[in-house]
Amino acid sequence: MAYVYKTKGTCSSQITFELDGDIVKNVSFLGGCNGNLQGISKLTEGMNAEEVIKRCEGIKCGFKNTSCPDQLALALKAAMEQKGNN
């Protein structure tokens, strides 16, 4: 299933991704640091969502209280909760 998450507090404005069961696929960011976000997308491809959350949650970017990896973790948590409620 495909998900779209509007980010808060980051240079990127949106994350799109799919979950195949609990496996993360097709992650892409709109805006932000292009090279770094392509790297995050490739590194998380095929990973279990819980593992991505564990690794990315709480990462901060400079003076900000969040980051693109942290926002991805929040997006995955929200998608997992949504899946659980369906």
Short mmCIF file of the C-alpha atoms (twelve columns), coordinates in Angstrom:
data_MODEL
# 
_entry.id   MODEL 
# 
loop_
_atom_site.group_PDB 
_atom_site.id 
_atom_site.type_symbol 
_atom_site.label_atom_id 
_atom_site.label_alt_id 
_atom_site.label_comp_id 
_atom_site.label_asym_id 
_atom_site.label_seq_id 
_atom_site.Cartn_x 
_atom_site.Cartn_y 
_atom_site.Cartn_z 
_atom_site.pdbx_PDB_model_num 
ATOM 1  C CA . MET A 1  0.000  0.000  0.000  1 
ATOM 2  C CA . ALA A 2  1.273  3.502  -0.861 1 
ATOM 3  C CA . TYR A 3  1.496  6.256  1.744  1 
ATOM 4  C CA . VAL A 4  2.095  10.010 1.556  1 
ATOM 5  C CA . TYR A 5  3.351  11.856 4.641  1 
ATOM 6  C CA . LYS A 6  3.605  15.649 4.940  1 
ATOM 7  C CA . THR A 7  6.779  16.398 6.866  1 
ATOM 8  C CA . LYS A 8  7.087  19.004 9.604  1 
ATOM 9  C CA . GLY A 9  10.226 20.975 10.458 1 
ATOM 10 C CA . THR A 10 12.441 19.747 7.619  1 
ATOM 11 C CA . CYS A 11 13.623 21.000 4.231  1 
ATOM 12 C CA . SER A 12 11.767 18.158 2.552  1 
ATOM 13 C CA . SER A 13 8.020  18.690 2.429  1 
ATOM 14 C CA . GLN A 14 6.712  15.193 1.731  1 
ATOM 15 C CA . ILE A 15 7.669  11.533 1.913  1 
ATOM 16 C CA . THR A 16 6.044  8.856  -0.220 1 
ATOM 17 C CA . PHE A 17 6.621  5.170  0.361  1 
ATOM 18 C CA . GLU A 18 5.000  1.767  0.177  1 
ATOM 19 C CA . LEU A 19 4.677  -0.979 2.727  1 
ATOM 20 C CA . ASP A 20 4.553  -4.552 1.500  1 
ATOM 21 C CA . GLY A 21 3.515  -6.155 4.747  1 
ATOM 22 C CA . ASP A 22 6.135  -4.623 7.041  1 
ATOM 23 C CA . ILE A 23 8.758  -4.179 4.311  1 
ATOM 24 C CA . VAL A 24 9.604  -0.618 3.204  1 
ATOM 25 C CA . LYS A 25 9.632  0.025  -0.543 1 
ATOM 26 C CA . ASN A 26 9.863  2.935  -2.979 1 
ATOM 27 C CA . VAL A 27 10.796 5.677  -0.506 1 
ATOM 28 C CA . SER A 28 11.078 9.140  -2.034 1 
ATOM 29 C CA . PHE A 29 11.311 12.621 -0.576 1 
ATOM 30 C CA . LEU A 30 10.041 15.868 -2.098 1 
ATOM 31 C CA . GLY A 31 12.589 18.646 -1.565 1 
ATOM 32 C CA . GLY A 32 15.455 18.517 0.877  1 
ATOM 33 C CA . CYS A 33 19.086 17.462 0.348  1 
ATOM 34 C CA . ASN A 34 18.783 15.420 -2.817 1 
ATOM 35 C CA . GLY A 35 21.870 13.215 -2.495 1 
ATOM 36 C CA . ASN A 36 21.384 12.419 1.188  1 
ATOM 37 C CA . LEU A 37 17.710 11.643 0.722  1 
ATOM 38 C CA . GLN A 38 18.408 9.386  -2.238 1 
ATOM 39 C CA . GLY A 39 20.860 7.576  0.033  1 
ATOM 40 C CA . ILE A 40 18.283 7.180  2.807  1 
ATOM 41 C CA . SER A 41 15.782 5.899  0.254  1 
ATOM 42 C CA . LYS A 42 18.210 3.281  -1.112 1 
ATOM 43 C CA . LEU A 43 19.424 2.216  2.340  1 
ATOM 44 C CA . THR A 44 15.906 1.663  3.693  1 
ATOM 45 C CA . GLU A 45 14.613 -0.164 0.595  1 
ATOM 46 C CA . GLY A 46 13.685 -3.715 1.556  1 
ATOM 47 C CA . MET A 47 14.138 -3.164 5.303  1 
ATOM 48 C CA . ASN A 48 11.572 -4.024 7.935  1 
ATOM 49 C CA . ALA A 49 9.693  -0.858 8.955  1 
ATOM 50 C CA . GLU A 50 10.375 -1.445 12.661 1 
ATOM 51 C CA . GLU A 51 14.123 -1.597 11.962 1 
ATOM 52 C CA . VAL A 52 14.011 1.670  9.997  1 
ATOM 53 C CA . ILE A 53 12.090 3.304  12.850 1 
ATOM 54 C CA . LYS A 54 14.604 1.993  15.393 1 
ATOM 55 C CA . ARG A 55 17.556 3.346  13.399 1 
ATOM 56 C CA . CYS A 56 16.105 6.711  12.310 1 
ATOM 57 C CA . GLU A 57 13.849 7.879  15.129 1 
ATOM 58 C CA . GLY A 58 15.248 10.802 17.109 1 
ATOM 59 C CA . ILE A 59 17.916 11.903 14.608 1 
ATOM 60 C CA . LYS A 60 18.223 15.682 14.592 1 
ATOM 61 C CA . CYS A 61 19.418 17.953 11.781 1 
ATOM 62 C CA . GLY A 62 21.575 20.831 12.988 1 
ATOM 63 C CA . PHE A 63 19.564 23.031 15.356 1 
ATOM 64 C CA . LYS A 64 16.241 21.448 14.379 1 
ATOM 65 C CA . ASN A 65 14.415 19.044 16.690 1 
ATOM 66 C CA . THR A 66 13.837 16.630 13.806 1 
ATOM 67 C CA . SER A 67 15.370 15.523 10.501 1 
ATOM 68 C CA . CYS A 68 14.321 13.793 7.310  1 
ATOM 69 C CA . PRO A 69 15.258 10.364 8.745  1 
ATOM 70 C CA . ASP A 70 13.281 11.171 11.904 1 
ATOM 71 C CA . GLN A 71 10.307 12.235 9.787  1 
ATOM 72 C CA . LEU A 72 10.552 8.947  7.876  1 
ATOM 73 C CA . ALA A 73 10.397 7.102  11.192 1 
ATOM 74 C CA . LEU A 74 7.294  9.099  12.172 1 
ATOM 75 C CA . ALA A 75 5.735  8.423  8.765  1 
ATOM 76 C CA . LEU A 76 6.346  4.690  9.103  1 
ATOM 77 C CA . LYS A 77 4.913  4.655  12.630 1 
ATOM 78 C CA . ALA A 78 1.782  6.427  11.389 1 
ATOM 79 C CA . ALA A 79 1.428  3.996  8.480  1 
ATOM 80 C CA . MET A 80 1.863  0.991  10.794 1 
ATOM 81 C CA . GLU A 81 -0.818 2.382  13.115 1 
ATOM 82 C CA . GLN A 82 -3.120 2.996  10.161 1 
ATOM 83 C CA . LYS A 83 -2.587 -0.566 8.944  1 
ATOM 84 C CA . GLY A 84 -3.399 -1.848 12.424 1 
ATOM 85 C CA . ASN A 85 -6.679 0.069  12.488 1 
ATOM 86 C CA . ASN A 86 -7.891 -1.252 9.124  1 
# 
